[in-house]
């Protein structure tokens, strides 16, 4: 026969054992969930980005002397397209091109109107990385921010309209740096805002752009 004291002691030991087993099971489940989230990798993807917005040219503009009624325009409407490969790690690589206005101006020379417009076509190899390493939460702001950089060739085009049209172009190497915020709107579509700096080495040209972009995960595997 068990005494009351022995029965209470036995019941206490049983409850203590059950609580320990429950805690161990919960810890294993949590560890498994954490591991599965940590080890999960996104599929490979080809991502197409098309953007347009505003540009501003901050550098010096060499207007010829002895002209009148000079009107300089440093702003423009750039349009770019980018194709990126998203692997199963954070560093992404791709190509970017488009048409980016630099500046234009109008003058009066010898009593006649003249207009000069300078633009560039970048052909760049681009690297991009999201800032997900700053925070591990799924909805955090850092996971939607990214930085990009690239280098390649710029095709610089100059168009002169004065007693006829004259067009000229030249090549220069250069680089690009950008930061972007991306907002998901569906499984394959996103909208992004990107602030970008283009720098053209040979001619010392540079331009800021602020773009609204449509992002499409075209292919995944």
C-alpha positions in Angstrom: 0.0 0.0 0.0 1.2 3.5 -0.9 1.1 6.1 1.8 -0.3 9.5 0.9 3.2 11.0 1.0 4.6 8.4 -1.3 1.7 8.8 -3.8 2.2 12.6 -3.9 5.9 12.1 -4.5 5.3 9.7 -7.3 2.7 12.0 -8.9 5.2 14.9 -8.7 7.9 12.9 -10.4 5.5 11.9 -13.2 4.5 15.5 -13.8 8.1 16.6 -13.8 9.1 13.9 -16.4 6.2 14.8 -18.7 7.1 18.5 -18.5 10.7 17.8 -19.5 9.6 15.6 -22.4 7.3 18.3 -23.7 10.0 21.0 -23.5 12.4 18.8 -25.4 9.9 18.1 -28.2 9.1 21.8 -28.5 12.8 22.7 -28.8 13.3 20.0 -31.5 10.4 21.3 -33.5 11.6 24.9 -33.2 15.1 23.9 -34.3 13.7 22.0 -37.3 11.6 25.0 -38.3 14.5 27.4 -38.0 16.8 25.1 -39.9 14.2 24.7 -42.7 13.8 28.4 -43.0 17.5 29.0 -42.9 18.3 26.4 -45.4 15.5 27.2 -47.8 16.8 28.8 -51.0 14.9 30.7 -53.7 14.8 29.2 -57.1 16.9 30.4 -59.9 15.3 33.2 -61.9 15.7 35.6 -64.8 14.3 39.0 -63.8 13.5 41.7 -66.3 13.4 45.3 -65.1 12.1 48.2 -67.2 12.2 51.7 -65.8 11.7 55.4 -66.6 11.8 58.6 -64.7 13.9 61.8 -64.4 17.5 62.6 -64.9 19.7 65.6 -63.9 23.2 66.5 -65.2 25.3 68.2 -62.5 28.6 68.6 -64.4 30.0 71.6 -66.3 28.5 72.3 -69.8 30.9 73.8 -72.3 28.8 76.2 -74.3 30.7 77.8 -77.2 31.6 81.5 -76.8 30.1 84.3 -78.9 26.6 83.0 -78.9 23.5 84.7 -77.7 20.2 83.6 -75.9 21.7 80.6 -74.2 19.1 78.2 -72.8 20.4 75.2 -71.0 18.4 72.2 -69.9 20.0 69.7 -67.5 17.1 67.4 -67.0 15.6 64.6 -69.1 13.5 61.5 -69.2 15.7 58.3 -69.1 14.5 54.9 -70.0 16.5 51.7 -69.1 16.1 48.0 -69.3 18.0 45.4 -67.1 18.1 41.6 -67.3 19.4 40.0 -64.1 20.1 36.4 -63.1 19.1 35.6 -59.6 21.0 32.5 -58.3 20.4 30.7 -55.0 22.6 33.3 -53.1 22.5 37.0 -52.7 24.9 38.2 -55.4 23.1 38.7 -58.7 24.6 39.5 -62.1 23.1 40.9 -65.3 23.2 43.4 -68.2 21.7 46.9 -68.4 21.2 49.3 -71.3 18.8 52.1 -72.3 18.8 55.7 -73.4 19.8 58.4 -70.8 19.8 62.1 -71.8 22.7 64.2 -70.4 21.8 67.7 -71.4 20.7 70.0 -74.2 20.9 73.7 -75.0 19.7 76.2 -77.5 21.7 79.2 -78.6 21.5 81.9 -81.3 24.5 82.0 -83.6 24.9 84.5 -86.4 21.2 85.3 -86.1 20.1 81.6 -86.4 18.8 79.2 -83.8 21.0 76.2 -83.0 20.3 73.2 -80.7 22.7 70.7 -79.2 21.5 67.5 -77.4 23.9 65.0 -75.8 22.7 61.6 -74.6 24.3 58.2 -73.8 23.5 54.6 -74.3 25.0 52.6 -71.4 26.0 48.9 -72.0 26.9 47.7 -68.5 27.6 44.5 -66.6 25.7 45.0 -63.4 26.1 43.3 -60.0 23.3 43.6 -57.4 22.8 42.5 -53.8 19.8 42.8 -51.4 20.5 44.0 -47.9 18.8 41.0 -46.3 21.9 40.3 -44.2 20.9 43.4 -42.1 17.8 41.7 -40.8 16.3 38.2 -40.8 12.7 39.1 -40.5 10.6 38.4 -43.6 8.8 41.8 -43.6 11.7 44.0 -42.7 12.6 47.0 -44.7 16.2 45.8 -45.2 15.0 42.8 -47.2 13.4 45.1 -49.8 16.5 47.4 -50.1 19.3 46.6 -52.6 22.5 48.1 -53.9 23.9 47.8 -57.4 27.0 48.6 -59.2 28.3 48.0 -62.7 30.9 48.9 -65.3 31.1 48.8 -69.1 30.8 51.0 -72.2 28.9 54.2 -72.8 28.0 55.3 -76.3 27.8 59.1 -76.2 25.7 60.7 -78.9 25.8 64.4 -79.9 23.1 65.9 -82.1 23.6 69.4 -83.6 20.8 71.2 -85.4 22.2 74.3 -87.1 21.8 74.9 -90.9 21.2 71.1 -91.1 21.7 68.2 -88.8 25.0 66.8 -87.7 25.2 63.6 -85.6 28.4 62.2 -83.9 29.1 59.5 -81.4 32.0 58.2 -79.4 32.7 55.4 -76.9 33.9 55.7 -73.3 34.3 53.4 -70.4 32.5 54.2 -67.1 30.7 52.9 -64.1 27.3 53.0 -62.3 26.1 52.8 -58.7 22.5 52.6 -57.5 20.3 51.9 -54.5 16.7 50.6 -54.8 13.6 49.8 -52.8 11.3 47.0 -54.2 7.7 46.5 -53.2 6.1 43.1 -54.1 2.7 43.2 -55.7 2.3 39.6 -56.7 4.2 36.3 -57.1 6.1 37.4 -60.2 5.6 41.2 -60.3 7.2 44.0 -58.2 7.4 47.8 -58.3 10.7 49.5 -57.5 12.2 52.9 -57.0 15.8 53.4 -57.9 18.3 56.3 -57.4 21.2 55.9 -59.8 24.5 57.6 -60.6 26.1 57.2 -64.1 29.7 58.2 -64.5 31.4 58.4 -67.9 35.2 58.5 -67.6 36.6 59.8 -70.9 34.4 62.9 -71.1 33.9 63.5 -67.3 30.2 63.3 -67.8 27.9 62.2 -65.0 24.2 62.1 -64.4 21.7 61.3 -61.6 18.5 59.4 -62.4 15.4 58.7 -60.3 13.3 55.9 -61.8 10.1 54.1 -61.2 10.6 50.5 -62.3 8.4 47.5 -63.2 10.1 44.2 -62.2 9.0 40.9 -63.7 10.4 37.4 -62.7 10.2 36.2 -66.3 11.6 32.6 -65.8 12.2 30.5 -62.7 13.6 27.1 -62.3 
